[in-house]
Amino acid sequence: MEILFINSSATMVWRCDRRFCILSDMVDSYLKQCEKRLRFGCPLNYPARITRPKTAEEHGSCELKGSEGKEYFLIRINACLDEVGAVDTLIHEWAHALCEGFGFTVVDHGPEWGVCFARCYCVVYDER
């Protein structure tokens, strides 16, 4: 069964069913702008690869992948998320990568992660 969603200003259109979601290019464009801000304002110790899986069961995830000397963070953001959800998830997962890159022993969503999340949030939304 396919469902079509159109927001009130008709700027975002996407289709979702159980197997796939297609988001408008506008969401991905804004997400890329936010990623550039994070790369500059909250640089990671390893490169980051961001994917938008269409079959993800969660909002997002962050994993350190690769072999020694070729490590990278794989950040996944669910393709069914709207612009706000996708950006919030990017900030959330980037904060996990930022904590891990500093070598913290981090309790999931503990105080260290909270500091990293606040820093990322301020960079994306240009708040001091």
DRENTORKOL-3810 file (N, C-alpha, C; in nm, 4 decimals):
REM DRENTORKOL-3810
@n.u->0.0829; n.v->-0.1178; n.w->0.0000; ca.u->0.0000; ca.v->0.0000; ca.w->0.0000; c.u->0.0870; c.v->0.1237; c.w->0.0000
@n.u->0.0648; n.v->0.2174; n.w->-0.0880; ca.u->0.1442; ca.v->0.3383; ca.w->-0.0990; c.u->0.0638; c.v->0.4571; c.w->-0.0500
@n.u->0.1290; n.v->0.5430; n.w->0.0281; ca.u->0.0638; ca.v->0.6620; ca.w->0.0803; c.u->0.1423; c.v->0.7830; c.w->0.0323
@n.u->0.0753; n.v->0.8852; n.w->-0.0120; ca.u->0.1416; ca.v->1.0070; ca.w->-0.0570; c.u->0.1152; c.v->1.1176; c.w->0.0439
@n.u->0.2225; n.v->1.1816; n.w->0.0907; ca.u->0.2111; ca.v->1.2915; ca.w->0.1858; c.u->0.2547; c.v->1.4198; c.w->0.1171
@n.u->0.1802; n.v->1.5268; n.w->0.1333; ca.u->0.2210; ca.v->1.6580; ca.w->0.0840; c.u->0.1965; c.v->1.7558; c.w->0.1973
@n.u->0.3009; n.v->1.8323; n.w->0.2348; ca.u->0.2790; ca.v->1.9263; ca.w->0.3447; c.u->0.1986; c.v->2.0454; c.w->0.2949
@n.u->0.1548; n.v->2.1301; n.w->0.3872; ca.u->0.0618; ca.v->2.2373; ca.w->0.3530; c.u->0.1200; c.v->2.3376; c.w->0.2537
@n.u->0.2503; n.v->2.3616; n.w->0.2569; ca.u->0.3084; ca.v->2.4571; ca.w->0.1627; c.u->0.3537; c.v->2.3880; c.w->0.0339
@n.u->0.3330; n.v->2.2596; n.w->0.0247; ca.u->0.3677; ca.v->2.1791; ca.w->-0.0937; c.u->0.5162; c.v->2.1890; c.w->-0.1301
@n.u->0.6015; n.v->2.2096; n.w->-0.0295; ca.u->0.7446; ca.v->2.2140; ca.w->-0.0578; c.u->0.8103; c.v->2.0779; c.w->-0.0426
@n.u->0.7482; n.v->1.9891; n.w->0.0328; ca.u->0.8040; ca.v->1.8553; ca.w->0.0489; c.u->0.7004; c.v->1.7519; c.w->0.0065
@n.u->0.7438; n.v->1.6626; n.w->-0.0768; ca.u->0.6563; ca.v->1.5545; ca.w->-0.1203; c.u->0.7347; c.v->1.4252; c.w->-0.1060
@n.u->0.6741; n.v->1.3250; n.w->-0.0447; ca.u->0.7402; ca.v->1.1962; ca.w->-0.0395; c.u->0.6379; c.v->1.0849; c.w->-0.0370
@n.u->0.6834; n.v->0.9687; n.w->-0.0792; ca.u->0.5991; ca.v->0.8503; ca.w->-0.0787; c.u->0.6602; c.v->0.7491; c.w->0.0171
@n.u->0.5772; n.v->0.6849; n.w->0.0931; ca.u->0.6265; ca.v->0.5819; ca.w->0.1852; c.u->0.5401; c.v->0.4573; c.w->0.1738
@n.u->0.6045; n.v->0.3465; n.w->0.1759; ca.u->0.5344; ca.v->0.2222; ca.w->0.2033; c.u->0.6278; c.v->0.1409; c.w->0.2911
@n.u->0.6003; n.v->0.0170; n.w->0.3125; ca.u->0.6823; ca.v->-0.0614; ca.w->0.4044; c.u->0.8228; c.v->-0.0858; c.w->0.3530
@n.u->0.8468; n.v->-0.0731; n.w->0.2242; ca.u->0.9764; ca.v->-0.1062; ca.w->0.1681; c.u->1.0615; c.v->0.0146; c.w->0.1323
@n.u->1.0025; n.v->0.1295; n.w->0.1047; ca.u->1.0863; ca.v->0.2400; ca.w->0.0596; c.u->1.0228; c.v->0.3756; c.w->0.0886
@n.u->1.1072; n.v->0.4768; n.w->0.0899; ca.u->1.0622; ca.v->0.6153; ca.w->0.1031; c.u->1.1438; c.v->0.6997; c.w->0.0063
@n.u->1.0802; n.v->0.7942; n.w->-0.0559; ca.u->1.1504; ca.v->0.8862; ca.w->-0.1446; c.u->1.1265; c.v->1.0266; c.w->-0.0915
@n.u->1.2316; n.v->1.0943; n.w->-0.0504; ca.u->1.2187; ca.v->1.2305; ca.w->0.0005; c.u->1.2514; c.v->1.3288; c.w->-0.1106
@n.u->1.2012; n.v->1.4493; n.w->-0.0964; ca.u->1.2306; ca.v->1.5530; ca.w->-0.1946; c.u->1.3776; c.v->1.5913; c.w->-0.1872
@n.u->1.4280; n.v->1.6461; n.w->-0.2959; ca.u->1.5665; ca.v->1.6917; ca.w->-0.3002; c.u->1.5906; c.v->1.8062; c.w->-0.2029
@n.u->1.4848; n.v->1.8798; n.w->-0.1677; ca.u->1.5014; ca.v->1.9929; ca.w->-0.0767; c.u->1.5504; c.v->1.9482; c.w->0.0603
@n.u->1.5016; n.v->1.8363; n.w->0.1099; ca.u->1.5447; ca.v->1.7864; ca.w->0.2404; c.u->1.6916; c.v->1.7492; c.w->0.2336
@n.u->1.7320; n.v->1.6749; n.w->0.1317; ca.u->1.8712; ca.v->1.6335; ca.w->0.1187; c.u->1.9629; c.v->1.7539; c.w->0.1014
@n.u->1.9168; n.v->1.8558; n.w->0.0300; ca.u->1.9971; ca.v->1.9762; ca.w->0.0097; c.u->2.0214; c.v->2.0467; c.w->0.1432
@n.u->1.9164; n.v->2.0626; n.w->0.2226; ca.u->1.9308; ca.v->2.1271; ca.w->0.3525; c.u->2.0171; c.v->2.0425; c.w->0.4454
@n.u->2.0019; n.v->1.9119; n.w->0.4389; ca.u->2.0823; ca.v->1.8212; ca.w->0.5204; c.u->2.2303; c.v->1.8359; c.w->0.4861
@n.u->2.2618; n.v->1.8508; n.w->0.3577; ca.u->2.4016; ca.v->1.8694; ca.w->0.3159; c.u->2.4573; c.v->2.0010; c.w->0.3684
@n.u->2.3762; n.v->2.1052; n.w->0.3711; ca.u->2.4214; ca.v->2.2332; ca.w->0.4278; c.u->2.4543; c.v->2.2169; c.w->0.5764
@n.u->2.3706; n.v->2.1451; n.w->0.6471; ca.u->2.3934; ca.v->2.1213; ca.w->0.7896; c.u->2.5186; c.v->2.0370; c.w->0.8115
@n.u->2.5381; n.v->1.9381; n.w->0.7251; ca.u->2.6582; ca.v->1.8544; ca.w->0.7343; c.u->2.7834; c.v->1.9391; c.w->0.7156
@n.u->2.7822; n.v->2.0320; n.w->0.6211; ca.u->2.8986; ca.v->2.1192; ca.w->0.5986; c.u->2.9274; c.v->2.2034; c.w->0.7222
@n.u->2.8224; n.v->2.2543; n.w->0.7853; ca.u->2.8415; ca.v->2.3319; ca.w->0.9079; c.u->2.9053; c.v->2.2462; c.w->1.0170
@n.u->2.8575; n.v->2.1226; n.w->1.0294; ca.u->2.9131; ca.v->2.0338; ca.w->1.1314; c.u->3.0585; c.v->1.9983; c.w->1.1013
@n.u->3.0898; n.v->1.9707; n.w->0.9757; ca.u->3.2280; ca.v->1.9366; ca.w->0.9393; c.u->3.3240; c.v->2.0500; c.w->0.9748
@n.u->3.2785; n.v->2.1735; n.w->0.9585; ca.u->3.3631; ca.v->2.2889; ca.w->0.9876; c.u->3.3626; c.v->2.3217; c.w->1.1374
@n.u->3.2452; n.v->2.3242; n.w->1.1991; ca.u->3.2324; ca.v->2.3683; ca.w->1.3376; c.u->3.2562; c.v->2.2620; c.w->1.4421
@n.u->3.2370; n.v->2.1362; n.w->1.4076; ca.u->3.2559; ca.v->2.0234; ca.w->1.5001; c.u->3.3306; c.v->1.9118; c.w->1.4279
@n.u->3.4552; n.v->1.9365; n.w->1.3909; ca.u->3.5275; ca.v->1.8354; ca.w->1.3128; c.u->3.5481; c.v->1.7061; c.w->1.3914
@n.u->3.5385; n.v->1.5960; n.w->1.3189; ca.u->3.5567; ca.v->1.4631; ca.w->1.3779; c.u->3.7000; c.v->1.4171; c.w->1.3583
@n.u->3.7417; n.v->1.3207; n.w->1.4382; ca.u->3.8768; ca.v->1.2652; ca.w->1.4241; c.u->3.8895; c.v->1.1691; c.w->1.3060
@n.u->3.7757; n.v->1.1232; n.w->1.2564; ca.u->3.7734; ca.v->1.0342; ca.w->1.1402; c.u->3.6729; c.v->1.0900; c.w->1.0400
@n.u->3.6886; n.v->1.0575; n.w->0.9128; ca.u->3.5895; ca.v->1.1023; ca.w->0.8137; c.u->3.4517; c.v->1.0437; c.w->0.8452
@n.u->3.3495; n.v->1.1117; n.w->0.7967; ca.u->3.2118; ca.v->1.0632; ca.w->0.8163; c.u->3.1485; c.v->1.0365; c.w->0.6808
@n.u->3.0789; n.v->0.9255; n.w->0.6710; ca.u->2.9980; ca.v->0.8926; ca.w->0.5539; c.u->2.8535; c.v->0.8904; c.w->0.6000
@n.u->2.7703; n.v->0.9632; n.w->0.5285; ca.u->2.6300; ca.v->0.9721; ca.w->0.5675; c.u->2.5445; c.v->0.9051; c.w->0.4617
@n.u->2.4594; n.v->0.8136; n.w->0.5058; ca.u->2.3693; ca.v->0.7443; ca.w->0.4137; c.u->2.2257; c.v->0.7665; c.w->0.4582
@n.u->2.1330; n.v->0.7496; n.w->0.3645; ca.u->1.9893; ca.v->0.7648; ca.w->0.3919; c.u->1.9187; c.v->0.6350; c.w->0.3532
@n.u->1.9323; n.v->0.5285; n.w->0.4346; ca.u->1.8665; ca.v->0.4019; ca.w->0.3990; c.u->1.7146; c.v->0.4168; c.w->0.3972
@n.u->1.6545; n.v->0.3516; n.w->0.3002; ca.u->1.5092; ca.v->0.3606; ca.w->0.2833; c.u->1.4347; c.v->0.2559; c.w->0.3645
@n.u->1.5071; n.v->0.1628; n.w->0.4220; ca.u->1.4417; ca.v->0.0555; ca.w->0.4960; c.u->1.4810; c.v->0.0552; c.w->0.6433
@n.u->1.5360; n.v->0.1645; n.w->0.6931; ca.u->1.5800; ca.v->0.1692; ca.w->0.8329; c.u->1.4598; c.v->0.1610; c.w->0.9267
@n.u->1.4783; n.v->0.0898; n.w->1.0360; ca.u->1.3712; ca.v->0.0757; ca.w->1.1342; c.u->1.3836; c.v->0.1779; c.w->1.2467
@n.u->1.4966; n.v->0.2502; n.w->1.2513; ca.u->1.5165; ca.v->0.3502; ca.w->1.3549; c.u->1.5438; c.v->0.4850; c.w->1.2876
@n.u->1.5459; n.v->0.5910; n.w->1.3673; ca.u->1.5709; ca.v->0.7239; ca.w->1.3107; c.u->1.7114; c.v->0.7352; c.w->1.2548
@n.u->1.8095; n.v->0.6807; n.w->1.3244; ca.u->1.9469; ca.v->0.6897; ca.w->1.2771; c.u->2.0403; c.v->0.6062; c.w->1.3612
@n.u->2.1654; n.v->0.5989; n.w->1.3152; ca.u->2.2685; ca.v->0.5267; ca.w->1.3887; c.u->2.4049; c.v->0.5819; c.w->1.3499
@n.u->2.5030; n.v->0.5534; n.w->1.4345; ca.u->2.6402; ca.v->0.5956; ca.w->1.4099; c.u->2.7324; c.v->0.4822; c.w->1.4517
@n.u->2.8213; n.v->0.4430; n.w->1.3614; ca.u->2.9164; ca.v->0.3351; ca.w->1.3902; c.u->3.0537; c.v->0.3742; c.w->1.3411
@n.u->3.1570; n.v->0.3351; n.w->1.4166; ca.u->3.2940; ca.v->0.3503; ca.w->1.3702; c.u->3.3272; c.v->0.2251; c.w->1.2913
@n.u->3.3626; n.v->0.2420; n.w->1.1655; ca.u->3.3876; ca.v->0.1289; ca.w->1.0766; c.u->3.5308; c.v->0.1370; c.w->1.0217
@n.u->3.5689; n.v->0.0358; n.w->0.9478; ca.u->3.6981; ca.v->0.0338; ca.w->0.8799; c.u->3.8080; c.v->-0.0293; c.w->0.9628
@n.u->3.9209; n.v->-0.0518; n.w->0.8969; ca.u->4.0359; ca.v->-0.1117; ca.w->0.9647; c.u->4.1295; c.v->-0.0009; c.w->1.0126
@n.u->4.2268; n.v->-0.0380; n.w->1.0912; ca.u->4.3182; ca.v->0.0598; ca.w->1.1495; c.u->4.3845; c.v->0.1441; c.w->1.0403
@n.u->4.3785; n.v->0.2722; n.w->1.0597; ca.u->4.4336; ca.v->0.3648; ca.w->0.9610; c.u->4.3333; c.v->0.4049; c.w->0.8543
@n.u->4.2225; n.v->0.3332; n.w->0.8460; ca.u->4.1184; ca.v->0.3639; ca.w->0.7465; c.u->3.9812; c.v->0.3740; c.w->0.8129
@n.u->3.9793; n.v->0.4178; n.w->0.9387; ca.u->3.8546; ca.v->0.4276; ca.w->1.0114; c.u->3.7679; c.v->0.5405; c.w->0.9558
@n.u->3.6397; n.v->0.5234; n.w->0.9684; ca.u->3.5436; ca.v->0.6275; ca.w->0.9334; c.u->3.4154; c.v->0.6034; c.w->1.0121
@n.u->3.3403; n.v->0.7119; n.w->1.0303; ca.u->3.2094; ca.v->0.7000; ca.w->1.0943; c.u->3.1046; c.v->0.6816; c.w->0.9867
@n.u->3.0208; n.v->0.5816; n.w->1.0037; ca.u->2.9078; ca.v->0.5604; ca.w->0.9153; c.u->2.7837; c.v->0.6085; c.w->0.9893
@n.u->2.7271; n.v->0.7182; n.w->0.9401; ca.u->2.6075; ca.v->0.7758; ca.w->1.0003; c.u->2.4904; c.v->0.7470; c.w->0.9073
@n.u->2.3892; n.v->0.6809; n.w->0.9617; ca.u->2.2694; ca.v->0.6485; ca.w->0.8837; c.u->2.1532; c.v->0.7331; c.w->0.9335
@n.u->2.0801; n.v->0.7927; n.w->0.8388; ca.u->1.9630; ca.v->0.8730; ca.w->0.8716; c.u->1.8467; c.v->0.8189; c.w->0.7911
@n.u->1.7422; n.v->0.7784; n.w->0.8586; ca.u->1.6261; ca.v->0.7185; ca.w->0.7941; c.u->1.5714; c.v->0.8104; c.w->0.6842
@n.u->1.5543; n.v->0.7576; n.w->0.5664; ca.u->1.5076; ca.v->0.8349; ca.w->0.4513; c.u->1.3613; c.v->0.8774; c.w->0.4624
@n.u->1.2873; n.v->0.8182; n.w->0.5538; ca.u->1.1465; ca.v->0.8557; ca.w->0.5699; c.u->1.1273; c.v->0.9779; c.w->0.6589
@n.u->1.2348; n.v->1.0283; n.w->0.7182; ca.u->1.2224; ca.v->1.1446; ca.w->0.8060; c.u->1.2049; c.v->1.2725; c.w->0.7245
@n.u->1.1256; n.v->1.3639; n.w->0.7768; ca.u->1.1116; ca.v->1.4945; ca.w->0.7123; c.u->1.2353; c.v->1.5788; c.w->0.7429
@n.u->1.2365; n.v->1.7023; n.w->0.6949; ca.u->1.3535; ca.v->1.7882; ca.w->0.7079; c.u->1.3961; c.v->1.8068; c.w->0.8538
@n.u->1.3024; n.v->1.8393; n.w->0.9393; ca.u->1.3343; ca.v->1.8624; ca.w->1.0807; c.u->1.3865; c.v->1.7344; c.w->1.1454
@n.u->1.3193; n.v->1.6239; n.w->1.1208; ca.u->1.3619; ca.v->1.4961; ca.w->1.1782; c.u->1.4986; c.v->1.4528; c.w->1.1280
@n.u->1.5246; n.v->1.4729; n.w->0.9995; ca.u->1.6538; ca.v->1.4337; ca.w->0.9417; c.u->1.7674; c.v->1.5175; c.w->1.0000
@n.u->1.7473; n.v->1.6474; n.w->1.0122; ca.u->1.8514; ca.v->1.7346; ca.w->1.0676; c.u->1.8739; c.v->1.7037; c.w->1.2152
@n.u->1.7667; n.v->1.6868; n.w->1.2912; ca.u->1.7819; ca.v->1.6527; ca.w->1.4330; c.u->1.8557; c.v->1.5204; c.w->1.4500
@n.u->1.8267; n.v->1.4251; n.w->1.3637; ca.u->1.8946; ca.v->1.2955; ca.w->1.3706; c.u->2.0418; c.v->1.3100; c.w->1.3327
@n.u->2.0713; n.v->1.3916; n.w->1.2313; ca.u->2.2106; ca.v->1.4160; ca.w->1.1941; c.u->2.2870; c.v->1.4756; c.w->1.3122
@n.u->2.2300; n.v->1.5757; n.w->1.3775; ca.u->2.2950; ca.v->1.6377; ca.w->1.4931; c.u->2.3170; c.v->1.5337; c.w->1.6031
@n.u->2.2155; n.v->1.4542; n.w->1.6303; ca.u->2.2216; ca.v->1.3509; ca.w->1.7337; c.u->2.3349; c.v->1.2514; c.w->1.7052
@n.u->2.3384; n.v->1.2009; n.w->1.5824; ca.u->2.4392; ca.v->1.0999; ca.w->1.5482; c.u->2.5789; c.v->1.1614; c.w->1.5380
@n.u->2.5883; n.v->1.2855; n.w->1.4909; ca.u->2.7183; ca.v->1.3540; ca.w->1.4831; c.u->2.7747; c.v->1.3703; c.w->1.6247
@n.u->2.6869; n.v->1.3988; n.w->1.7214; ca.u->2.7313; ca.v->1.4123; ca.w->1.8608; c.u->2.7898; c.v->1.2799; c.w->1.9118
@n.u->2.7315; n.v->1.1671; n.w->1.8728; ca.u->2.7884; ca.v->1.0368; ca.w->1.9101; c.u->2.9279; c.v->1.0215; c.w->1.8503
@n.u->2.9430; n.v->1.0571; n.w->1.7235; ca.u->3.0738; ca.v->1.0461; ca.w->1.6574; c.u->3.1753; c.v->1.1409; c.w->1.7224
@n.u->3.1321; n.v->1.2592; n.w->1.7565; ca.u->3.2204; ca.v->1.3575; ca.w->1.8190; c.u->3.2703; c.v->1.3063; c.w->1.9538
@n.u->3.1835; n.v->1.2486; n.w->2.0328; ca.u->3.2237; ca.v->1.1915; ca.w->2.1629; c.u->3.3227; c.v->1.0771; c.w->2.1448
@n.u->3.2903; n.v->0.9875; n.w->2.0552; ca.u->3.3768; ca.v->0.8710; ca.w->2.0341; c.u->3.5122; c.v->0.9130; c.w->1.9795
@n.u->3.5119; n.v->1.0142; n.w->1.8963; ca.u->3.6368; ca.v->1.0645; ca.w->1.8393; c.u->3.7288; c.v->1.1264; c.w->1.9432
@n.u->3.6718; n.v->1.1792; n.w->2.0516; ca.u->3.7530; ca.v->1.2347; ca.w->2.1597; c.u->3.8074; c.v->1.1254; c.w->2.2508
@n.u->3.7617; n.v->1.0031; n.w->2.2314; ca.u->3.8091; ca.v->0.8918; ca.w->2.3116; c.u->3.7407; c.v->0.8816; c.w->2.4466
@n.u->3.6272; n.v->0.9509; n.w->2.4626; ca.u->3.5534; ca.v->0.9408; ca.w->2.5889; c.u->3.4969; c.v->0.8004; c.w->2.6041
@n.u->3.4917; n.v->0.7545; n.w->2.7281; ca.u->3.4112; ca.v->0.6371; ca.w->2.7582; c.u->3.2730; c.v->0.6935; c.w->2.7867
@n.u->3.1860; n.v->0.6825; n.w->2.6908; ca.u->3.0586; ca.v->0.7539; ca.w->2.6977; c.u->2.9449; c.v->0.6584; c.w->2.7295
@n.u->2.8699; n.v->0.6960; n.w->2.8310; ca.u->2.7435; ca.v->0.6298; ca.w->2.8571; c.u->2.6475; c.v->0.6878; c.w->2.7539
@n.u->2.5754; n.v->0.6002; n.w->2.6831; ca.u->2.4833; ca.v->0.6489; ca.w->2.5811; c.u->2.3976; c.v->0.7626; c.w->2.6356
@n.u->2.4048; n.v->0.8768; n.w->2.5714; ca.u->2.3279; ca.v->0.9956; ca.w->2.6079; c.u->2.3599; c.v->1.0470; c.w->2.7482
@n.u->2.4838; n.v->1.0236; n.w->2.7915; ca.u->2.5288; ca.v->1.0744; ca.w->2.9205; c.u->2.5725; c.v->1.2202; c.w->2.9095
@n.u->2.6334; n.v->1.2741; n.w->3.0156; ca.u->2.6700; ca.v->1.4156; ca.w->3.0176; c.u->2.7696; c.v->1.4555; c.w->2.9088
@n.u->2.8675; n.v->1.3694; n.w->2.8798; ca.u->2.9651; ca.v->1.4023; ca.w->2.7755; c.u->2.8955; c.v->1.4143; c.w->2.6401
@n.u->2.8060; n.v->1.3197; n.w->2.6126; ca.u->2.7310; ca.v->1.3241; ca.w->2.4873; c.u->2.6447; c.v->1.4498; c.w->2.4830
@n.u->2.5844; n.v->1.4864; n.w->2.5952; ca.u->2.5005; ca.v->1.6057; ca.w->2.6012; c.u->2.5773; c.v->1.7315; c.w->2.5652
@n.u->2.7024; n.v->1.7411; n.w->2.6119; ca.u->2.7862; ca.v->1.8557; ca.w->2.5779; c.u->2.8154; c.v->1.8567; c.w->2.4279
@n.u->2.8487; n.v->1.7402; n.w->2.3727; ca.u->2.8748; ca.v->1.7299; ca.w->2.2286; c.u->2.7493; c.v->1.7631; c.w->2.1478
@n.u->2.6349; n.v->1.7158; n.w->2.1923; ca.u->2.5089; ca.v->1.7439; ca.w->2.1233; c.u->2.4802; c.v->1.8938; c.w->2.1239
@n.u->2.4984; n.v->1.9586; n.w->2.2391; ca.u->2.4732; ca.v->2.1029; ca.w->2.2484; c.u->2.5657; c.v->2.1801; c.w->2.1547
@n.u->2.6905; n.v->2.1381; n.w->2.1482; ca.u->2.7862; ca.v->2.2041; ca.w->2.0581; c.u->2.7419; c.v->2.1890; c.w->1.9123
@n.u->2.7046; n.v->2.0687; n.w->1.8737; ca.u->2.6597; ca.v->2.0441; ca.w->1.7358; c.u->2.5339; c.v->2.1240; c.w->1.7042
@n.u->2.4410; n.v->2.1264; n.w->1.7968; ca.u->2.3157; ca.v->2.1992; ca.w->1.7781; c.u->2.3437; c.v->2.3476; c.w->1.7525
@n.u->2.4314; n.v->2.4063; n.w->1.8347; ca.u->2.4650; ca.v->2.5478; ca.w->1.8188; c.u->2.5329; c.v->2.5751; c.w->1.6854
@n.u->2.6162; n.v->2.4844; n.w->1.6398; ca.u->2.6830; ca.v->2.5023; ca.w->1.5100; c.u->2.5813; c.v->2.4998; c.w->1.3961
@n.u->2.4907; n.v->2.4049; n.w->1.3981; ca.u->2.3914; ca.v->2.3927; ca.w->1.2900; c.u->2.2974; c.v->2.5114; c.w->1.2889
@n.u->2.2507; n.v->2.5510; n.w->1.4062; ca.u->2.1528; ca.v->2.6589; ca.w->1.4124; c.u->2.2154; c.v->2.7948; c.w->1.4412
@n.u->2.3502; n.v->2.8013; n.w->1.4311; ca.u->2.4261; ca.v->2.9259; ca.w->1.4403; c.u->2.3936; c.v->3.0030; c.w->1.5671
@n.u->2.3934; n.v->2.9329; n.w->1.6795; ca.u->2.3686; ca.v->2.9964; ca.w->1.8083; c.u->2.4973; c.v->2.9966; c.w->1.8886
@n.u->2.5194; n.v->3.0976; n.w->1.9638; ca.u->2.6425; ca.v->3.1088; ca.w->2.0418; c.u->2.6191; c.v->3.0707; c.w->2.1851
END
